[in-house]
Amino acid sequence: MESEEARRANRALNKMSKLYREVKSRKLAALGLHPGQDVLLWVLAQEEEGMTVSQLAERLGIEPPTATRTLARMERRELFRRVPVPADRRQVRIVLTEQARGLVPGIEAAWDELAEETLGALAPEQREAVVEALEDANDRLRELVEESVLTEE
């Protein structure tokens, strides 16, 4: 990739990332949520019996302290309850309340709306090409992150 092309790609990706985050943040605010809480709630909603903080952090690809901070904000709104793990009293499972489960359809609708607003003006074949290119780029970035983690060990 030539320098000018690389700079143009970086500008476009940075701008899109900022704009996407801002629009997503506004949509989540309408639901009373902050960025990051949407994905966390959605992941927990897939697990009827909940998850430990460590399991949740691993699934989200974040550090447990980050998950704990996000949960602390959500706990004030009573969006989940802590259920002791019978086999290990040091562990608790995070289980969504019905109130939190009620937010999930709104989260999914916000995501759908955001995708439509972002890519809806493109022809179907263009949308498919964009999504495939983004998936390929994500795969490559994931490989780079895994490589850097392995070299740090």
SEZAKOL-681505 format. One record per atom (N, C-alpha, C): residue number from 1; atom name; x, y, z negated. Coordinates in Angstrom, 1 decimal, always signed. Layout:
// residues N
NODE   k  a     px     py     pz
NODE NUM CA      X      Y      Z
...
//
This chain:
// residues 153
NODE   k  a     px     py     pz
NODE   1  N   +0.8   -1.2   +0.0
NODE   1 CA   +0.0   +0.0   +0.0
NODE   1  C   +0.9   +1.2   +0.0
NODE   2  N   +0.6   +2.2   +0.9
NODE   2 CA   +1.4   +3.4   +0.9
NODE   2  C   +1.1   +4.3   -0.2
NODE   3  N   +2.0   +5.2   -0.5
NODE   3 CA   +1.8   +6.1   -1.7
NODE   3  C   +0.5   +6.9   -1.6
NODE   4  N   +0.3   +7.5   -0.5
NODE   4 CA   -0.9   +8.4   -0.4
NODE   4  C   -2.2   +7.5   -0.6
NODE   5  N   -2.2   +6.4   +0.0
NODE   5 CA   -3.3   +5.5   -0.1
NODE   5  C   -3.5   +5.0   -1.6
NODE   6  N   -2.4   +4.8   -2.3
NODE   6 CA   -2.4   +4.4   -3.7
NODE   6  C   -3.0   +5.5   -4.5
NODE   7  N   -2.5   +6.7   -4.3
NODE   7 CA   -3.0   +7.9   -5.1
NODE   7  C   -4.5   +8.1   -4.8
NODE   8  N   -4.9   +8.0   -3.6
NODE   8 CA   -6.3   +8.1   -3.2
NODE   8  C   -7.2   +7.1   -4.0
NODE   9  N   -6.7   +5.8   -3.9
NODE   9 CA   -7.4   +4.7   -4.6
NODE   9  C   -7.4   +5.0   -6.1
NODE  10  N   -6.3   +5.4   -6.7
NODE  10 CA   -6.3   +5.7   -8.1
NODE  10  C   -7.3   +6.9   -8.5
NODE  11  N   -7.3   +7.9   -7.7
NODE  11 CA   -8.2   +9.0   -8.0
NODE  11  C   -9.7   +8.5   -7.9
NODE  12  N  -10.0   +7.8   -6.9
NODE  12 CA  -11.4   +7.3   -6.7
NODE  12  C  -11.8   +6.4   -7.9
NODE  13  N  -10.9   +5.4   -8.2
NODE  13 CA  -11.2   +4.5   -9.3
NODE  13  C  -11.3   +5.3  -10.7
NODE  14  N  -10.4   +6.2  -10.9
NODE  14 CA  -10.5   +7.0  -12.2
NODE  14  C  -11.8   +7.8  -12.2
NODE  15  N  -12.1   +8.5  -11.1
NODE  15 CA  -13.3   +9.3  -11.1
NODE  15  C  -14.5   +8.4  -11.3
NODE  16  N  -14.6   +7.3  -10.6
NODE  16 CA  -15.7   +6.4  -10.7
NODE  16  C  -15.9   +5.9  -12.1
NODE  17  N  -14.8   +5.5  -12.7
NODE  17 CA  -14.8   +4.9  -14.1
NODE  17  C  -15.4   +6.0  -15.0
NODE  18  N  -14.9   +7.2  -14.9
NODE  18 CA  -15.4   +8.3  -15.8
NODE  18  C  -16.9   +8.6  -15.6
NODE  19  N  -17.3   +8.7  -14.3
NODE  19 CA  -18.7   +9.0  -14.0
NODE  19  C  -19.6   +7.8  -14.4
NODE  20  N  -19.2   +6.6  -14.1
NODE  20 CA  -20.0   +5.4  -14.5
NODE  20  C  -20.2   +5.4  -16.0
NODE  21  N  -19.1   +5.6  -16.7
NODE  21 CA  -19.2   +5.6  -18.2
NODE  21  C  -20.1   +6.6  -18.7
NODE  22  N  -20.1   +7.8  -18.1
NODE  22 CA  -20.9   +8.9  -18.5
NODE  22  C  -22.4   +8.6  -18.3
NODE  23  N  -22.7   +8.2  -17.1
NODE  23 CA  -24.1   +7.9  -16.8
NODE  23  C  -24.6   +6.7  -17.6
NODE  24  N  -23.8   +5.7  -17.8
NODE  24 CA  -24.1   +4.6  -18.7
NODE  24  C  -24.4   +5.0  -20.1
NODE  25  N  -23.5   +5.9  -20.6
NODE  25 CA  -23.6   +6.5  -21.9
NODE  25  C  -25.0   +7.2  -22.1
NODE  26  N  -25.4   +7.9  -21.1
NODE  26 CA  -26.6   +8.6  -21.2
NODE  26  C  -27.8   +7.7  -21.2
NODE  27  N  -27.7   +6.6  -20.4
NODE  27 CA  -28.8   +5.6  -20.4
NODE  27  C  -28.9   +4.9  -21.7
NODE  28  N  -27.8   +4.6  -22.3
NODE  28 CA  -27.7   +3.9  -23.6
NODE  28  C  -28.2   +4.8  -24.7
NODE  29  N  -27.9   +6.1  -24.6
NODE  29 CA  -28.4   +7.1  -25.6
NODE  29  C  -29.9   +7.1  -25.7
NODE  30  N  -30.5   +6.9  -24.5
NODE  30 CA  -32.0   +6.9  -24.5
NODE  30  C  -32.5   +5.7  -25.2
NODE  31  N  -31.7   +4.7  -25.4
NODE  31 CA  -32.1   +3.5  -26.2
NODE  31  C  -31.7   +3.6  -27.6
NODE  32  N  -31.0   +4.7  -27.9
NODE  32 CA  -30.4   +4.8  -29.3
NODE  32  C  -29.1   +4.1  -29.5
NODE  33  N  -28.4   +3.8  -28.4
NODE  33 CA  -27.2   +3.0  -28.5
NODE  33  C  -26.0   +3.8  -28.0
NODE  34  N  -24.8   +3.3  -28.4
NODE  34 CA  -23.6   +3.9  -28.0
NODE  34  C  -22.9   +2.9  -27.1
NODE  35  N  -22.0   +3.4  -26.2
NODE  35 CA  -21.2   +2.5  -25.3
NODE  35  C  -20.6   +1.4  -26.1
NODE  36  N  -20.6   +0.2  -25.6
NODE  36 CA  -20.1   -1.0  -26.2
NODE  36  C  -21.1   -1.8  -27.0
NODE  37  N  -22.1   -1.1  -27.5
NODE  37 CA  -23.1   -1.8  -28.3
NODE  37  C  -24.0   -2.6  -27.4
NODE  38  N  -24.2   -2.1  -26.1
NODE  38 CA  -25.1   -2.8  -25.2
NODE  38  C  -24.6   -4.2  -24.9
NODE  39  N  -23.3   -4.3  -24.6
NODE  39 CA  -22.7   -5.6  -24.3
NODE  39  C  -22.7   -6.5  -25.5
NODE  40  N  -22.4   -6.0  -26.6
NODE  40 CA  -22.3   -6.7  -27.9
NODE  40  C  -23.7   -7.3  -28.2
NODE  41  N  -24.8   -6.4  -28.1
NODE  41 CA  -26.1   -6.9  -28.3
NODE  41  C  -26.5   -8.0  -27.3
NODE  42  N  -26.2   -7.8  -26.1
NODE  42 CA  -26.6   -8.7  -25.0
NODE  42  C  -25.9  -10.1  -25.3
NODE  43  N  -24.6  -10.1  -25.6
NODE  43 CA  -23.9  -11.3  -25.9
NODE  43  C  -24.6  -12.0  -27.1
NODE  44  N  -24.8  -11.3  -28.2
NODE  44 CA  -25.4  -11.9  -29.4
NODE  44  C  -26.8  -12.4  -29.0
NODE  45  N  -27.5  -11.8  -28.2
NODE  45 CA  -28.9  -12.2  -27.8
NODE  45  C  -28.9  -13.6  -27.1
NODE  46  N  -27.7  -13.9  -26.5
NODE  46 CA  -27.6  -15.2  -25.8
NODE  46  C  -27.4  -16.4  -26.8
NODE  47  N  -27.1  -16.0  -28.1
NODE  47 CA  -26.8  -17.1  -29.1
NODE  47  C  -27.9  -17.0  -30.2
NODE  48  N  -28.9  -17.8  -30.1
NODE  48 CA  -30.0  -17.8  -31.1
NODE  48  C  -29.5  -17.9  -32.5
NODE  49  N  -28.5  -18.7  -32.8
NODE  49 CA  -28.0  -18.8  -34.2
NODE  49  C  -26.8  -17.8  -34.5
NODE  50  N  -26.6  -16.9  -33.6
NODE  50 CA  -25.6  -15.9  -33.9
NODE  50  C  -24.2  -16.4  -33.7
NODE  51  N  -23.2  -15.5  -34.0
NODE  51 CA  -21.8  -15.8  -33.8
NODE  51  C  -21.0  -15.2  -35.0
NODE  52  N  -19.8  -15.7  -35.3
NODE  52 CA  -19.0  -15.1  -36.2
NODE  52  C  -18.3  -13.9  -35.5
NODE  53  N  -17.8  -13.0  -36.3
NODE  53 CA  -17.1  -11.8  -35.7
NODE  53  C  -16.0  -12.2  -34.8
NODE  54  N  -15.2  -13.2  -35.2
NODE  54 CA  -14.1  -13.7  -34.4
NODE  54  C  -14.6  -14.3  -33.0
NODE  55  N  -15.7  -15.1  -33.1
NODE  55 CA  -16.3  -15.6  -31.8
NODE  55  C  -16.7  -14.5  -30.9
NODE  56  N  -17.4  -13.5  -31.5
NODE  56 CA  -17.9  -12.4  -30.8
NODE  56  C  -16.8  -11.6  -30.1
NODE  57  N  -15.8  -11.3  -30.9
NODE  57 CA  -14.6  -10.6  -30.4
NODE  57  C  -14.0  -11.3  -29.2
NODE  58  N  -13.8  -12.6  -29.4
NODE  58 CA  -13.2  -13.4  -28.3
NODE  58  C  -14.0  -13.4  -27.1
NODE  59  N  -15.3  -13.6  -27.2
NODE  59 CA  -16.2  -13.6  -26.1
NODE  59  C  -16.2  -12.2  -25.3
NODE  60  N  -16.1  -11.1  -26.1
NODE  60 CA  -16.0   -9.8  -25.5
NODE  60  C  -14.6   -9.4  -25.0
NODE  61  N  -13.6  -10.1  -25.4
NODE  61 CA  -12.3   -9.8  -25.0
NODE  61  C  -11.7   -8.6  -25.8
NODE  62  N  -12.2   -8.4  -27.0
NODE  62 CA  -11.7   -7.3  -27.9
NODE  62  C  -11.1   -7.9  -29.2
NODE  63  N  -10.5   -7.0  -29.9
NODE  63 CA   -9.9   -7.4  -31.2
NODE  63  C  -11.0   -7.5  -32.3
NODE  64  N  -10.9   -8.4  -33.2
NODE  64 CA  -11.9   -8.4  -34.3
NODE  64  C  -12.2   -7.1  -35.0
NODE  65  N  -11.1   -6.3  -35.3
NODE  65 CA  -11.4   -5.0  -36.0
NODE  65  C  -12.3   -4.1  -35.1
NODE  66  N  -12.1   -4.2  -33.8
NODE  66 CA  -13.0   -3.4  -32.9
NODE  66  C  -14.4   -3.8  -33.0
NODE  67  N  -14.6   -5.1  -33.0
NODE  67 CA  -16.0   -5.7  -33.1
NODE  67  C  -16.6   -5.3  -34.5
NODE  68  N  -15.8   -5.3  -35.5
NODE  68 CA  -16.2   -5.0  -36.9
NODE  68  C  -16.7   -3.5  -36.9
NODE  69  N  -15.9   -2.6  -36.3
NODE  69 CA  -16.3   -1.2  -36.3
NODE  69  C  -17.6   -1.0  -35.5
NODE  70  N  -17.8   -1.6  -34.4
NODE  70 CA  -19.0   -1.5  -33.6
NODE  70  C  -20.2   -2.1  -34.4
NODE  71  N  -20.0   -3.2  -35.1
NODE  71 CA  -21.0   -3.8  -35.9
NODE  71  C  -21.4   -2.9  -37.1
NODE  72  N  -20.5   -2.2  -37.7
NODE  72 CA  -20.7   -1.3  -38.8
NODE  72  C  -21.7   -0.2  -38.4
NODE  73  N  -21.6   +0.3  -37.3
NODE  73 CA  -22.5   +1.3  -36.8
NODE  73  C  -23.9   +0.7  -36.6
NODE  74  N  -23.9   -0.5  -36.0
NODE  74 CA  -25.2   -1.1  -35.8
NODE  74  C  -25.9   -1.6  -37.0
NODE  75  N  -25.1   -1.9  -38.0
NODE  75 CA  -25.7   -2.4  -39.3
NODE  75  C  -26.5   -1.4  -40.0
NODE  76  N  -26.1   -0.1  -39.8
NODE  76 CA  -26.9   +1.0  -40.4
NODE  76  C  -28.3   +1.1  -39.8
NODE  77  N  -28.4   +0.6  -38.6
NODE  77 CA  -29.8   +0.6  -37.9
NODE  77  C  -30.5   -0.7  -38.1
NODE  78  N  -29.9   -1.6  -38.9
NODE  78 CA  -30.5   -2.9  -39.2
NODE  78  C  -30.8   -3.7  -37.9
NODE  79  N  -29.8   -3.8  -37.0
NODE  79 CA  -29.9   -4.5  -35.8
NODE  79  C  -29.5   -5.9  -35.9
NODE  80  N  -28.9   -6.3  -37.0
NODE  80 CA  -28.5   -7.7  -37.2
NODE  80  C  -28.4   -8.0  -38.7
NODE  81  N  -28.4   -9.2  -39.0
NODE  81 CA  -28.2   -9.7  -40.4
NODE  81  C  -27.0  -10.6  -40.5
NODE  82  N  -26.4  -10.7  -41.6
NODE  82 CA  -25.3  -11.6  -41.8
NODE  82  C  -25.8  -12.9  -42.5
NODE  83  N  -25.5  -14.0  -41.9
NODE  83 CA  -25.9  -15.3  -42.4
NODE  83  C  -24.7  -16.1  -42.8
NODE  84  N  -24.6  -16.5  -44.0
NODE  84 CA  -23.4  -17.3  -44.4
NODE  84  C  -23.3  -18.6  -43.6
NODE  85  N  -22.1  -19.0  -43.3
NODE  85 CA  -21.8  -20.3  -42.7
NODE  85  C  -21.6  -21.3  -43.8
NODE  86  N  -22.6  -22.3  -43.8
NODE  86 CA  -22.5  -23.3  -44.9
NODE  86  C  -21.2  -24.0  -45.1
NODE  87  N  -20.5  -24.3  -44.0
NODE  87 CA  -19.3  -25.1  -44.1
NODE  87  C  -18.1  -24.2  -44.5
NODE  88  N  -18.2  -22.9  -44.4
NODE  88 CA  -17.1  -22.0  -44.8
NODE  88  C  -17.7  -20.7  -45.4
NODE  89  N  -17.6  -20.6  -46.7
NODE  89 CA  -18.2  -19.5  -47.3
NODE  89  C  -17.6  -18.2  -47.0
NODE  90  N  -16.4  -18.2  -46.5
NODE  90 CA  -15.7  -17.0  -46.1
NODE  90  C  -16.2  -16.4  -44.8
NODE  91  N  -16.9  -17.2  -44.1
NODE  91 CA  -17.4  -16.8  -42.7
NODE  91  C  -18.9  -16.4  -42.8
NODE  92  N  -19.3  -15.5  -42.0
NODE  92 CA  -20.7  -15.2  -41.8
NODE  92  C  -21.0  -15.1  -40.3
NODE  93  N  -22.2  -15.5  -40.0
NODE  93 CA  -22.7  -15.4  -38.6
NODE  93  C  -23.4  -14.1  -38.4
NODE  94  N  -23.3  -13.4  -37.3
NODE  94 CA  -24.0  -12.2  -37.0
NODE  94  C  -25.2  -12.6  -36.2
NODE  95  N  -26.4  -12.4  -36.7
NODE  95 CA  -27.6  -12.8  -36.1
NODE  95  C  -28.5  -11.6  -35.8
NODE  96  N  -28.9  -11.4  -34.6
NODE  96 CA  -29.7  -10.2  -34.2
NODE  96  C  -31.1  -10.2  -34.9
NODE  97  N  -31.6   -9.1  -35.3
NODE  97 CA  -32.9   -8.9  -35.8
NODE  97  C  -33.9   -8.9  -34.6
NODE  98  N  -35.2   -9.0  -34.9
NODE  98 CA  -36.2   -8.9  -33.8
NODE  98  C  -36.1   -7.5  -33.2
NODE  99  N  -35.8   -6.5  -34.0
NODE  99 CA  -35.7   -5.1  -33.5
NODE  99  C  -34.6   -5.0  -32.4
NODE 100  N  -33.5   -5.7  -32.7
NODE 100 CA  -32.4   -5.7  -31.8
NODE 100  C  -32.7   -6.5  -30.5
NODE 101  N  -33.3   -7.6  -30.7
NODE 101 CA  -33.7   -8.4  -29.6
NODE 101  C  -34.7   -7.6  -28.7
NODE 102  N  -35.5   -6.8  -29.3
NODE 102 CA  -36.4   -6.0  -28.5
NODE 102  C  -35.7   -4.9  -27.6
NODE 103  N  -34.4   -4.6  -27.9
NODE 103 CA  -33.7   -3.7  -27.1
NODE 103  C  -33.1   -4.3  -25.9
NODE 104  N  -32.9   -5.6  -25.9
NODE 104 CA  -32.2   -6.3  -24.8
NODE 104  C  -32.9   -6.0  -23.4
NODE 105  N  -34.2   -6.1  -23.3
NODE 105 CA  -34.8   -5.8  -21.9
NODE 105  C  -34.5   -4.4  -21.5
NODE 106  N  -34.5   -3.5  -22.4
NODE 106 CA  -34.1   -2.1  -22.0
NODE 106  C  -32.7   -2.0  -21.6
NODE 107  N  -31.8   -2.7  -22.3
NODE 107 CA  -30.4   -2.7  -21.9
NODE 107  C  -30.3   -3.3  -20.5
NODE 108  N  -30.9   -4.4  -20.2
NODE 108 CA  -30.8   -5.0  -18.9
NODE 108  C  -31.4   -4.1  -17.8
NODE 109  N  -32.5   -3.4  -18.1
NODE 109 CA  -33.1   -2.4  -17.2
NODE 109  C  -32.2   -1.3  -16.9
NODE 110  N  -31.5   -0.8  -18.0
NODE 110 CA  -30.5   +0.3  -17.8
NODE 110  C  -29.4   -0.1  -16.9
NODE 111  N  -28.9   -1.3  -17.1
NODE 111 CA  -27.8   -1.9  -16.3
NODE 111  C  -28.3   -2.0  -14.8
NODE 112  N  -29.5   -2.5  -14.6
NODE 112 CA  -30.0   -2.7  -13.2
NODE 112  C  -30.2   -1.3  -12.6
NODE 113  N  -30.7   -0.3  -13.3
NODE 113 CA  -30.9   +1.0  -12.8
NODE 113  C  -29.5   +1.6  -12.5
NODE 114  N  -28.6   +1.5  -13.3
NODE 114 CA  -27.2   +2.0  -13.1
NODE 114  C  -26.6   +1.4  -11.8
NODE 115  N  -26.8   +0.1  -11.6
NODE 115 CA  -26.2   -0.5  -10.4
NODE 115  C  -26.9   +0.0   -9.2
NODE 116  N  -28.3   +0.1   -9.3
NODE 116 CA  -29.0   +0.6   -8.2
NODE 116  C  -28.6   +2.1   -7.8
NODE 117  N  -28.5   +2.9   -8.8
NODE 117 CA  -28.1   +4.3   -8.6
NODE 117  C  -26.7   +4.4   -8.0
NODE 118  N  -25.8   +3.5   -8.4
NODE 118 CA  -24.4   +3.5   -8.0
NODE 118  C  -24.3   +3.0   -6.6
NODE 119  N  -25.0   +1.9   -6.3
NODE 119 CA  -24.7   +1.2   -5.0
NODE 119  C  -25.9   +1.1   -4.1
NODE 120  N  -27.1   +1.6   -4.6
NODE 120 CA  -28.3   +1.4   -3.8
NODE 120  C  -28.4   +2.1   -2.5
NODE 121  N  -27.6   +3.2   -2.3
NODE 121 CA  -27.7   +3.9   -1.0
NODE 121  C  -26.9   +3.1   +0.1
NODE 122  N  -26.1   +2.2   -0.3
NODE 122 CA  -25.3   +1.4   +0.6
NODE 122  C  -26.2   +0.3   +1.3
NODE 123  N  -25.8   +0.0   +2.5
NODE 123 CA  -26.5   -1.2   +3.2
NODE 123  C  -26.1   -2.5   +2.4
NODE 124  N  -27.0   -3.5   +2.5
NODE 124 CA  -26.8   -4.7   +1.7
NODE 124  C  -25.4   -5.3   +2.0
NODE 125  N  -24.9   -5.3   +3.2
NODE 125 CA  -23.6   -5.9   +3.5
NODE 125  C  -22.5   -5.0   +2.9
NODE 126  N  -22.7   -3.7   +2.8
NODE 126 CA  -21.7   -2.9   +2.1
NODE 126  C  -21.7   -3.1   +0.6
NODE 127  N  -22.9   -3.3   +0.0
NODE 127 CA  -22.9   -3.6   -1.4
NODE 127  C  -22.2   -4.9   -1.7
NODE 128  N  -22.5   -5.9   -0.9
NODE 128 CA  -21.8   -7.2   -1.1
NODE 128  C  -20.3   -7.0   -1.0
NODE 129  N  -19.8   -6.3   +0.0
NODE 129 CA  -18.4   -6.1   +0.2
NODE 129  C  -17.8   -5.3   -1.0
NODE 130  N  -18.5   -4.3   -1.5
NODE 130 CA  -18.0   -3.6   -2.7
NODE 130  C  -17.9   -4.5   -3.9
NODE 131  N  -19.0   -5.2   -4.1
NODE 131 CA  -19.0   -6.1   -5.3
NODE 131  C  -17.9   -7.1   -5.2
NODE 132  N  -17.7   -7.7   -4.0
NODE 132 CA  -16.7   -8.7   -3.9
NODE 132  C  -15.3   -8.1   -4.1
NODE 133  N  -15.1   -6.9   -3.6
NODE 133 CA  -13.8   -6.2   -3.7
NODE 133  C  -13.5   -5.9   -5.2
NODE 134  N  -14.6   -5.5   -5.9
NODE 134 CA  -14.4   -5.2   -7.3
NODE 134  C  -14.1   -6.5   -8.1
NODE 135  N  -14.8   -7.6   -7.8
NODE 135 CA  -14.6   -8.8   -8.5
NODE 135  C  -13.1   -9.3   -8.2
NODE 136  N  -12.7   -9.2   -7.0
NODE 136 CA  -11.3   -9.5   -6.7
NODE 136  C  -10.3   -8.7   -7.5
NODE 137  N  -10.5   -7.4   -7.5
NODE 137 CA   -9.7   -6.5   -8.3
NODE 137  C   -9.7   -6.8   -9.7
NODE 138  N  -10.9   -7.1  -10.3
NODE 138 CA  -11.0   -7.5  -11.7
NODE 138  C  -10.2   -8.8  -12.0
NODE 139  N  -10.3   -9.7  -11.1
NODE 139 CA   -9.5  -11.0  -11.2
NODE 139  C   -8.0  -10.7  -11.3
NODE 140  N   -7.6   -9.8  -10.4
NODE 140 CA   -6.1   -9.5  -10.3
NODE 140  C   -5.7   -8.8  -11.6
NODE 141  N   -6.5   -7.8  -12.1
NODE 141 CA   -6.2   -7.1  -13.3
NODE 141  C   -6.2   -8.1  -14.5
NODE 142  N   -7.1   -9.0  -14.5
NODE 142 CA   -7.2  -10.0  -15.6
NODE 142  C   -5.9  -10.8  -15.6
NODE 143  N   -5.4  -11.2  -14.4
NODE 143 CA   -4.2  -11.9  -14.3
NODE 143  C   -3.0  -11.1  -14.9
NODE 144  N   -3.0   -9.8  -14.5
NODE 144 CA   -1.9   -9.0  -15.0
NODE 144  C   -1.9   -8.8  -16.5
NODE 145  N   -3.1   -8.7  -17.1
NODE 145 CA   -3.3   -8.6  -18.5
NODE 145  C   -2.8   -9.9  -19.2
NODE 146  N   -3.2  -11.0  -18.7
NODE 146 CA   -2.8  -12.3  -19.2
NODE 146  C   -1.3  -12.5  -19.1
NODE 147  N   -0.7  -12.0  -18.0
NODE 147 CA   +0.8  -12.1  -17.9
NODE 147  C   +1.5  -11.3  -18.9
NODE 148  N   +0.9  -10.1  -19.2
NODE 148 CA   +1.6   -9.2  -20.1
NODE 148  C   +1.5   -9.7  -21.5
NODE 149  N   +0.3  -10.4  -21.8
NODE 149 CA   +0.1  -11.0  -23.2
NODE 149  C   +1.1  -12.1  -23.3
NODE 150  N   +1.3  -12.9  -22.3
NODE 150 CA   +2.2  -14.1  -22.4
NODE 150  C   +3.6  -13.6  -22.6
NODE 151  N   +4.0  -12.6  -21.9
NODE 151 CA   +5.4  -12.1  -22.0
NODE 151  C   +5.7  -11.5  -23.3
NODE 152  N   +4.7  -11.0  -24.1
NODE 152 CA   +4.9  -10.4  -25.4
NODE 152  C   +5.1  -11.5  -26.5
NODE 153  N   +4.7  -12.7  -26.2
NODE 153 CA   +4.8  -13.8  -27.2
NODE 153  C   +6.2  -14.3  -27.4
//
